[in-house]
């Protein structure tokens, strides 16, 4: 415990260290004297001669020069500017020390008094102390320390005034009265390190002072700093103008962002024209001839007929495009079997499309490939003419001879037409092969090659093998016999499977019997 107290006392002495200034009296700071001169401390009476002079004489030979009074009373004073003598933070004035010598002999005796007072920064007197100096036989020293009633900061004080008043009671002319010399006045003060809380982290109020200091440097130091929100918004906006709609340049930055995400955001976006064209080409390859998928789209529409607006009249037979033969039943009860020509459904749909022509000669007049671009895709489709097989009938009829002759002519014309269609298909395949070699994309090349394969495998008149009519003669005979549809006997299943059901039930029952 003893050592702890010693340490505390040492710390207290360091924090509240007592200090004293140098002598604050200067030889040039005095006012109120009648005469002054450098007499080297000698009796000034010899300077002016006998019986000459009055008031007070100031010896300016040194800082510690003296003051000699004559028969008329006079006050010589000096005002010390404290704020010029001391500077710094945490200074507290606690008092002063004083020292001087005086001589007030009987033969040159008289009245001699000293005074020191402290003035505030408003000019009021904070304290005043007087010193009476009686008669002496020789030079006598007066000294001591004076403490103020309270400590004063430098901001609350202005001057420390030192004055001496004296006169020669015998009223002798000349300077034969009381004398004062070696005047020394010093201020005592303490320096509190924690007067500035930032001087040490252990000082009271350090955290608050540090916060104030740092917030004055940067409002972003802490969210509790004044104007933190404004400073934070400014900082974030400088990093990214999209941080808040209130950021300067937010609208321009948002526009740039949306254009970078999608050039189609606005017509003013950089690259809008190219993006719009790409979009339209993706929607329709025929939008422009320089679309990457133009050749593919052209082949599908103008050659394969995908999306064609050609109006055709189809039979009531439903055809399913698969790689396996499909069976279709017409509304008249006939059964037809359709065999796909190629595995490509698009090409197969073009080659196997069936149309009803007004006459064989009308079919022969339709070209295989359109030679006029204005006609569009309607004339580009490969068309074949087939005749729908009529359902079989029990009635026996004899066809007239003229009908047989006309049928033979029709077959001849049809065969010539088929040969012409085959030649046209071959020529078209050659043209498409040339296009495939210059196709800009792999997709376009594949599409063109598919068309070429379809042309090469095209066989005119082959579609007659696609429709095989099989007449259900027995069903028709039964219908004519009974005059109505044949209804199946609903008890047939019981007769067919009844015995098996009984045997199965016996086996189940035997299983439970064996388990007992």
Secondary structure, DSSP 4 states (H G I P E B T S, - for coil): -HHHHHHHHHHHHHHEEEEE------TTS-BS-SEEE--TTS-THHHH-TT---SEEEE-SSTT--EEE-SS-EEEEEEEEHHHH---SSEEEEEEEEEEEEE--STT-EEEEEEEEEEETTS-EEEEEEEE----SS-EEEEEEEEEEEEEEGGGEEEEEEEEEEEETT--SSS-S-EEEEEEEEEEEEEEGGGSGGG-TTSTTHHHHHHHHHHHH-TTS-TTSTTHHHHHHHHHHHH-TTS-TTSTTHHHHHHHHHHHH-GGG-TTSTTHHHHHHHHHHHH-GGG-TT-TTHHHHHIIIIIS-TT--------S-----SSS-EEEE-TTS-EEEE--SSS-HHHHHHHT-EE--S-HHHHHTS-SS-S-GGGTTTTTS--EE--PPPPP-SS-----HHHHHHHHHHHHHHHHHHHHHHHHHHHHHHHHHHHHHT-SSHHHHHHHHHHHHHHHT--TTGGGGT---B--HHHHHHHHHHSSPPPPPTTHHHHHHHHHHHHHHHHHHHHHHHH-
